[in-house]
Amino acid sequence: MASSITLLNPLLNAGNSVVLLLQSYWGAYYSWMDNDFLATGLLFLVIHELVYFGKSAPWAILDQIPFFRKYKIQDTKVPSNSEQLECLKDVLIAHAFVEALPIFAFQPICQIFGIDYTAETFPALKPFLLQVTAFFFMEDTWHYWFHRALHYGPLYKYIHKQHHKYAAPFGLTAEYAHPIEVAVTGLGTVGSPLLWAYYFGNVHLITVICWVVLRLFQAVDSHSGYDFPWSLRHFLPIWAGADHHDDHHKYFVGNYASSFRHWDFLLGTETPATARRHTILKSSQNNKKTK
């Protein structure tokens, strides 16, 4: 046990050094901006754009390389350059005219709900991991029920149909949606930490930022159209993965959750294709354990 702790010490020390460095930059940034409203809004906006488009770009590149076609879920439906550019244009417009204002409004909302953003109160690792994990499950629940509602009657026709323009999704399509859908879906992402802060307190803005980054990673990945042998769903059975959401676009119904499988499994809204793949995956994993 002692030797294990000794081996972990360099890693822990390195982690502490990174946190201290981040704290110093964080404090310096807010001091330099001298306006907490602008500082928080600009920080969120820049991070959102860099992560969203930075995470989408590799998938657009893979779509141009035939070698990776074997990992493409719908391998006969590769998005054309014109489709990618059209989607990019529409997403940029949505970011500018739909998402920018709420992003800048987040600072006063944080103050109302008691989310701290001072450099001296950075969270410890344990509450940070607990909160981010909770946010994933909270957002997934919101997303499941709201998304499922969008597939009924006029809600689909006038709102959600836009997101289903691409039956074979690609990375950029993660936020290609009607403004109402973008806004209400976003409530699950930003509302989860706000709700946690309201009931339990002790939420820091750096935790919210890390959570939003991870949520963007998940959203873009689930729309990527690729399923690799090393994709997370192969090691974490509850994780939905790109194949889960790809089936939703392909069949237009079922698989309503964002990150996890449990709601669709428990409520019988998995697509038959997804259910079959999950059964095969579980059988394969059980066979490996018995060998």
VEXBA-965554 format. One line per 8 residues: for each residue x, y, z of N, C-alpha, C. Coordinates in steps of 0.1 Angstrom, whole numbers, plus 2048, in hexadecimal, padded with zeros to 3 digits. Layout:
// residues N
X/Y/Z/X/Y/Z/X/Y/Z; ...;
//
This chain:
// residues 291
808/7F4/800/800/800/800/809/80D/800; 813/80C/809/81C/818/80A/823/81B/7FC; 827/810/7F5/82E/811/7E9/825/817/7DE; 818/813/7DF/80E/819/7D5/80C/828/7D7; 80B/82C/7E4/80A/83A/7E7/816/842/7E3; 822/83B/7E5/82F/842/7E0/82F/844/7D1; 82A/83A/7CA/82A/83B/7BB/820/846/7B7; 815/848/7BE/80B/852/7BB/80F/860/7BE;
819/861/7C7/81D/86F/7CC/821/878/7C1; 829/874/7B7/82D/87D/7AC/821/881/7A4; 817/878/7A2/80B/87C/79A/803/886/7A2; 801/883/7AF/7FA/88D/7B7/800/89A/7B8; 80D/89A/7B9/815/8A7/7BA/813/8AF/7AD; 814/8A7/7A2/812/8AE/795/804/8B4/793; 7FA/8AC/798/7ED/8B1/797/7EB/8BD/7A0; 7F1/8BE/7AC/7F0/8C9/7B4/7F7/8D5/7AE;
802/8D3/7A7/809/8DE/7A0/800/8E4/795; 7F9/8DB/78D/7F1/8E0/783/7E5/8E8/788; 7DF/8E3/793/7D4/8EB/79A/7D9/8F9/79E; 7E5/8F9/7A5/7EA/906/7A9/7ED/90F/79E; 7F2/90A/793/7F5/912/787/7E7/917/781; 7DE/90E/780/7D0/912/77B/7CA/91D/784; 7CB/91C/791/7C6/926/79A/7CC/933/798; 7D9/933/796/7E0/940/794/7DC/947/787;
7DB/93F/77C/7D6/944/76F/7C8/949/770; 7C0/941/778/7B1/945/779/7B0/952/780; 7B7/954/78B/7B7/960/793/7BC/96C/78B; 7C7/96A/783/7CD/974/77B/7C3/978/770; 7BC/96F/76A/7B3/972/75F/7A8/97B/764; 7A2/977/76F/797/97F/774/79B/98D/779; 7A7/98E/77E/7AD/99B/782/7B0/9A4/776; 7B5/99D/76B/7B8/9A4/75F/7AB/9A9/758;
7A1/9A1/758/795/9A5/751/78E/9B0/759; 78E/9AF/767/789/9B9/76F/77A/9BB/76D; 773/9B1/768/765/9B1/766/760/9A2/766; 75B/99E/771/757/990/773/74D/98B/768; 744/994/765/739/990/75B/740/98D/74E; 748/996/749/74F/994/73C/759/989/73D; 760/988/748/76A/97D/749/764/96F/748; 759/96D/74F/753/960/74F/74C/95D/742;
746/967/73C/73F/965/72F/749/962/724; 754/96A/724/75E/968/719/765/95A/71B; 768/957/727/76E/94A/72A/766/93E/725; 759/93F/729/750/934/724/74E/934/715; 74D/93F/70F/74B/940/701/757/93A/6F9; 763/93E/6FD/76F/93A/6F6/771/92B/6F8; 76F/926/705/771/918/707/766/910/6FF; 75A/914/6FF/74F/90D/6F8/753/90C/6E9;
757/917/6E3/75A/917/6D4/767/90E/6D1; 771/910/6DA/77D/908/6D7/77B/8F9/6D9; 773/8F5/6E3/771/8E7/6E6/767/8E1/6DB; 75D/8E8/6D8/753/8E3/6CF/759/8E1/6C1; 75F/8EB/6BC/764/8EA/6AE/772/8E2/6AE; 779/8E3/6B9/785/8DB/6BA/783/8CD/6BB; 778/8C9/6C1/774/8BB/6C2/76D/8B6/6B5; 766/8BF/6AE/760/8BB/6A2/769/8B9/696;
774/8C1/696/77E/8C1/68B/784/8B3/688; 788/8AC/692/78E/89E/68F/784/895/688; 778/896/68C/76E/88D/685/76C/891/677; 76C/89E/674/76B/8A2/666/777/89D/65E; 783/89D/664/78F/898/65D/78E/889/65B; 789/882/665/788/873/663/77E/86F/658; 774/878/656/76A/875/64B/771/876/63E; 77D/87C/63D/784/87D/630/78E/872/62E;
790/86A/638/79A/85F/637/793/851/636; 794/84B/62B/78E/83E/628/791/833/633; 79D/834/638/7A2/829/642/798/828/64E; 792/833/652/78A/833/65E/77B/830/65B; 778/82D/64E/76A/82A/64A/765/81E/651; 76E/814/655/76A/808/65B/765/80B/669; 768/816/66F/763/81A/67C/756/823/67B; 753/826/66F/747/82F/66D/73B/827/66F;
731/82B/678/726/823/67B/71D/822/66F; 71A/82D/668/713/82C/65B/71D/82F/650; 724/824/64C/730/826/644/72D/82A/636; 720/829/632/71D/82D/624/718/83C/623; 717/842/62F/712/850/630/71C/859/636; 726/85C/62E/731/865/632/72D/874/62E; 72D/87D/638/729/88B/634/732/891/62A; 72C/898/621/734/89F/617/739/8AC/61C;
743/8B2/615/749/8BE/61A/73E/8C9/61A; 735/8C9/610/72B/8D4/610/721/8D2/61C; 71E/8C6/620/716/8C4/62C/71D/8C9/639; 72A/8C6/63A/731/8CA/645/732/8D9/646; 734/8E0/63B/735/8EE/63A/727/8F5/63D; 71D/8EF/638/70F/8F4/63A/70C/8F3/649; 70F/8E8/64F/70D/8E6/65E/715/8F0/666; 722/8F2/662/72B/8FB/669/725/909/669;
720/90D/65D/71B/91B/65C/70F/91C/665; 706/913/665/6FA/914/66E/6FD/913/67D; 707/90B/680/70B/90A/68E/711/917/693; 71A/91D/68B/720/92A/68E/715/935/690; 70B/935/688/700/93F/689/6F9/93D/696; 6F6/930/69A/6F0/92D/6A6/6F8/931/6B2; 705/92E/6B2/70E/932/6BC/70E/941/6BF; 70E/949/6B4/70E/957/6B5/701/95D/6BA;
6F6/958/6B5/6E9/95F/6B7/6E0/957/6C1; 6E4/94B/6C5/6DB/944/6CE/6E3/941/6DB; 6EF/93D/6DA/6F7/938/6E6/6FF/943/6ED; 704/94D/6E6/70D/957/6EB/707/95E/6F7; 6FB/963/6F5/6F4/96B/700/6F2/963/70D; 6ED/957/70C/6EB/94F/719/6F9/94C/71F; 703/94A/717/711/947/71C/715/953/725; 713/95F/720/717/96B/727/70E/96E/733;
702/969/733/6F9/96B/73E/6FC/961/749; 705/958/747/707/94E/751/70E/953/75E; 716/95E/75D/71D/963/769/713/968/774; 709/970/771/6FF/974/77B/6F7/969/780; 6F4/95F/777/6ED/953/77C/6F5/94B/786; 702/94A/783/70B/943/78D/70B/94A/79B; 70A/957/79B/70A/95E/7A7/6FD/95C/7AF; 6F2/95B/7A7/6E5/958/7AD/6E5/94B/7B4;
6EB/941/7AE/6EA/933/7B3/6F6/930/7BC; 6FF/93A/7BE/70A/938/7C7/716/930/7C2; 718/92F/7B5/723/929/7AF/72F/932/7B1; 73A/92D/7B7/746/934/7BA/74F/935/7AE; 756/93F/7AD/760/940/7A2/76D/946/7A6; 770/947/7B3/77C/94D/7B7/788/942/7B6; 794/947/7B4/79F/93E/7B2/7A3/936/7BF; 79F/93C/7CB/7A3/936/7D7/79B/92A/7DB;
790/928/7D5/786/91E/7D9/785/913/7CF; 78F/910/7C7/78F/905/7BE/78B/8F8/7C5; 783/8EF/7BF/77E/8E3/7C5/789/8D9/7C7; 787/8D0/7D1/78F/8C5/7D3/78B/8BA/7C8; 793/8B0/7C6/791/8A6/7BC/784/89E/7BE; 781/89A/7CB/776/892/7CE/769/898/7CB; 766/8A5/7D0/759/8AB/7CD/758/8AF/7BE; 764/8B2/7B8/764/8B5/7A9/75F/8A9/7A1;
764/89D/7A4/760/891/79D/752/88D/7A0; 74E/88E/7AC/740/88B/7B0/736/894/7A9; 739/8A1/7A8/730/8AA/7A2/72F/8A8/793; 73A/8A6/78C/73A/8A4/77E/733/897/77A; 735/88D/782/72D/880/780/71E/882/782; 71B/88A/78C/70C/88D/78E/707/895/783; 70E/89E/77E/709/8A7/773/706/89E/767; 70F/894/764/70D/88C/758/6FF/884/75A;
6FC/87F/765/6F0/878/767/6E4/881/767; 6E6/88D/76D/6DB/897/76D/6D7/89B/75F; 6E1/89F/758/6DF/8A3/74A/6D9/899/741; 6DE/88C/743/6D9/881/73B/6CA/87F/73E; 6C6/881/74A/6B7/87F/74D/6AF/88A/747; 6B4/896/748/6AD/8A2/741/6AC/89F/732; 6B8/89B/72D/6B8/89A/71E/6AF/88F/719; 6AE/884/721/6A6/879/71D/697/87D/71B;
692/883/726/684/887/726/681/892/71D; 689/89C/71C/687/8A7/713/688/8A3/704; 692/89B/701/694/896/6F4/689/88D/6F0; 684/884/6F9/679/87B/6F6/66C/884/6F3; 66A/88E/6FA/65F/897/6F8/65F/89E/6EA; 66C/8A1/6E6/66D/8A7/6D9/669/89E/6CD; 667/892/6CF/663/888/6C5/654/887/6C4; 64D/88F/6CA/63E/88E/6CA/638/89A/6C3;
630/897/6B9/627/8A1/6B2/62F/8AD/6AD; 629/8B9/6B0/62E/8C6/6AB/63C/8C9/6B0; 640/8C4/6BC/64D/8C6/6C1/658/8C1/6B8; 655/8B5/6B2/65F/8B0/6A8/65E/8B8/69B; 652/8BA/696/651/8C1/689/657/8CF/689; 655/8D7/694/659/8E4/693/666/8E7/69A; 66B/8DE/6A2/677/8E0/6AA/682/8D6/6A7; 67F/8C9/6AA/68A/8BF/6AA/68D/8BA/69D;
684/8BC/693/687/8B7/686/694/8BC/680; 697/8C8/683/6A4/8CF/67E/6B0/8C6/681; 6B0/8C1/68E/6BC/8B9/692/6BD/8AC/68B; 6B2/8A7/686/6B1/89A/67F/6B3/89C/670; 6B8/8A8/66C/6BB/8AA/65D/6C5/8A0/659; 6CF/89C/662/6DA/893/65E/6D7/885/664; 6D3/87C/65C/6D0/86E/661/6DD/867/665; 6E8/86B/660/6F5/866/664/6FD/872/669;
6FC/874/677/703/880/67D/712/880/67B; 717/88C/67D/726/88E/67E/728/898/688; 735/899/68D/738/8A1/698/731/8AF/69A; 731/8B7/68F/72C/8C4/68F/71D/8C5/692; 716/8BA/68F/707/8BA/691/703/8B9/69F; 70C/8B8/6A9/708/8B7/6B7/700/8C3/6BB; 703/8CF/6B6/6FB/8DB/6BA/6F4/8E1/6AE; 6F2/8D9/6A4/6EA/8DD/699/6DB/8DA/69D;
6D4/8E4/6A1/6C6/8E2/6A6/6BF/8EF/6A6; 6B2/8EF/6A7/6A9/8FA/6A8/6AD/902/6B5; 6AC/910/6B4/6B0/918/6C0/6A9/914/6CD; 69C/910/6CC/695/90C/6D8/69B/8FF/6DE; 69F/8F5/6D5/6A5/8E9/6DA/6B3/8EC/6E0; 6BA/8F5/6D9/6C8/8F8/6DE/6C6/8FE/6EC; 6BD/907/6EE/6BB/90D/6FB/6B7/904/706; 6AD/8FB/703/6A7/8F3/70D/6B0/8E7/710;
6B7/8E2/706/6C1/8D7/708/6CC/8DD/711; 6D0/8E9/70E/6DB/8F0/716/6D7/8F1/725; 6CA/8F2/728/6C6/8F3/736/6CB/8E6/73E; 6CB/8DB/737/6D0/8CF/73E/6DE/8D0/741; 6E6/8D6/738/6F5/8D7/73B/6F8/8E1/746; 6F2/8EE/744/6F6/8F8/74E/6ED/8F7/75A; 6E1/8F1/759/6D7/8F0/764/6DC/8E6/76E; 6E3/8DC/76A/6E7/8D1/774/6F0/8D7/77F;
6FB/8DE/77B/703/8E4/786/6FB/8EF/78E; 6F2/8F6/787/6EA/900/78E/6E1/8FA/799; 6DB/8EF/795/6D2/8E7/79E/6DA/8E2/7AA; 6E6/8DC/7A7/6EE/8D7/7B1/6F3/8E2/7BB; 6F6/8ED/7B5/6FB/8F8/7BE/6EF/8FD/7C7; 6E3/8FD/7C1/6D8/902/7C9/6D5/8F9/7D5; 6D6/8EC/7D3/6D2/8E2/7DE/6DE/8DF/7E7; 6EA/8DE/7E1/6F5/8D9/7E9/700/8E3/7EB;
701/8EE/7E2/70B/8F8/7E3/719/8F2/7DF; 723/8FA/7E1/731/8F6/7DF/734/8F2/7D1; 72F/8FA/7C7/733/8F7/7B9/73B/903/7B4; 747/8FF/7AE/750/909/7A9/74E/90A/79A; 751/916/794/750/919/786/759/910/77E; 765/90D/783/76E/904/77C/768/8F6/77A; 761/8F2/784/75A/8E5/783/74F/8E5/777; 748/8F0/777/73E/8F2/76C/745/8F2/75F;
750/8F9/75E/757/8FA/751/75C/8EC/74C; 762/8E5/756/766/8D7/752/75B/8CE/74E; 750/8D0/755/744/8C8/752/73F/8CB/744; 73E/8D8/741/739/8DD/733/743/8D7/728; 750/8D7/72B/759/8D2/721/757/8C3/71F; 755/8BC/72A/753/8AD/728/745/8AA/721; 73B/8B3/724/72E/8B1/71E/72F/8B4/70F; 737/8BE/70B/73A/8C1/6FD/741/8B5/6F6;
74B/8B0/6FD/752/8A4/6F8/748/899/6F5; 73F/896/6FF/735/88B/6FD/72C/88E/6F2; 727/89A/6F1/71D/89E/6E7/723/89C/6D9; 72F/8A1/6D7/735/8A0/6CA/739/892/6C6; 73E/88A/6D0/741/87C/6CE/735/874/6CA; 729/877/6D1/71D/86F/6CE/718/872/6C1; 71B/87D/6BB/717/880/6AD/722/87E/6A3; 72D/878/6A7/739/877/69E/736/86D/693;
72E/863/695/72C/859/68B/736/84E/68B; 73F/84E/696/749/843/696/748/83B/6A3; 74B/82F/6A2/74C/826/6AE/758/81D/6AD; 762/820/6B5/76F/81A/6B5/76F/80E/6BF; 778/805/6BE/77A/7FA/6C8/77D/800/6D6; 784/80B/6D6/788/811/6E3/77E/81C/6E7; 772/81D/6E1/768/826/6E5/763/823/6F3; 75F/82D/6FB/75C/82B/709/751/820/70C;
748/81F/703/73C/816/705/741/808/706; 74C/804/700/751/7F7/700/757/7F3/70E; 75A/7FD/716/760/7FB/724/756/7FF/72F; 74C/807/72C/743/80C/735/735/80A/730; 72F/7FE/733/722/7FA/72C/717/804/72D; 717/80C/738/70C/815/73A/70D/821/730; 719/823/72B/71C/82F/722/715/82D/715; 70E/837/710/706/836/703/70F/835/6F7;
718/83E/6F5/721/83D/6EA/71B/842/6DD; 724/844/6D2/71F/849/6C6/715/840/6BF; 717/833/6C0/70E/829/6BA/6FF/82B/6BF; 6FE/82E/6CB/6F1/830/6D2/6EA/83C/6CB; 6F0/848/6CA/6EA/853/6C4/6E9/852/6B5; 6F3/84C/6AF/6F2/84A/6A0/6E5/842/69C; 6E2/838/6A4/6D5/831/6A2/6C9/83A/6A3; 6CA/843/6AC/6BE/84D/6AE/6BC/855/6A1;
6C7/859/69B/6C6/861/68F/6C2/858/683; 6C7/84C/683/6C4/843/678/6B5/83F/678; 6B0/83C/684/6A2/837/685/698/841/689; 69D/84D/68D/695/858/691/68D/857/69E; 68D/84C/6A4/686/84A/6B1/68F/841/6BA; 68D/841/6C7/694/839/6D0/6A2/83F/6D4; 6A8/83A/6DE/6B6/83E/6E2/6B6/84D/6E5; 6AE/852/6EE/6AC/860/6F1/6B6/866/6FA;
6BD/85E/702/6C6/863/70C/6D3/868/706; 6DA/870/70D/6E7/876/708/6F3/86E/70B; 6F6/86C/718/702/865/71C/701/857/720; 6F6/853/726/6F5/845/72B/6EA/83D/725; 6E9/830/728/6E0/827/722/6D4/824/72B; 6D5/827/738/6CB/821/741/6BD/825/73F; 6BA/832/73B/6AC/837/739/6A6/82F/72D; 6AD/82F/722/6A8/828/716/6A6/819/719;
6AF/813/721/6AE/805/724/6A2/802/72D; 6A1/80A/738/696/808/741/688/80B/73C; 688/815/733/67A/819/72E/677/813/720; 680/80A/71C/67D/803/70F/67D/80C/703; 686/816/703/687/81F/6F7/694/81D/6EF; 69B/812/6F2/6A7/80F/6EA/6A2/80B/6DC; 6AA/80F/6D2/6A7/809/6C5/6AB/7FA/6C5; 6A4/7F2/6BD/6A8/7E4/6BD/6B6/7E1/6B9;
6BC/7E9/6B0/6CA/7E8/6AC/6D3/7EA/6B8; 6D0/7F5/6C0/6D9/7F8/6CC/6D8/7EC/6D6; 6CC/7E7/6D8/6CA/7DD/6E2/6D1/7D0/6DE; 6D1/7CD/6D1/6D9/7C1/6CC/6E8/7C3/6CE; 6ED/7CF/6CB/6FB/7D1/6CD/6FF/7D0/6DB; 6F7/7D5/6E4/6FA/7D5/6F2/6FA/7C7/6F7; 6F1/7BE/6F3/6F0/7B0/6F6/6FD/7A9/6F2; 701/7AC/6E6/70D/7A6/6E0/71A/7AA/6E8;
71A/7B7/6EC/725/7BC/6F3/726/7B6/701; 71B/7B5/708/71A/7AE/715/71E/7A0/714; 71A/799/70A/71D/78B/708/72C/789/706; 732/792/6FE/740/791/6FB/748/794/708; 744/79E/710/74B/7A1/71C/74A/795/726; 73E/78F/727/73D/784/730/745/778/72C; 747/776/71F/74F/76B/71A/75E/76D/71E; 762/77A/71D/770/77D/720/773/77A/72F;
768/77D/738/76A/77B/746/76B/76C/74A; 764/764/742/764/756/746/770/74E/740; 777/754/737/783/74D/731/78F/74E/73B;
//
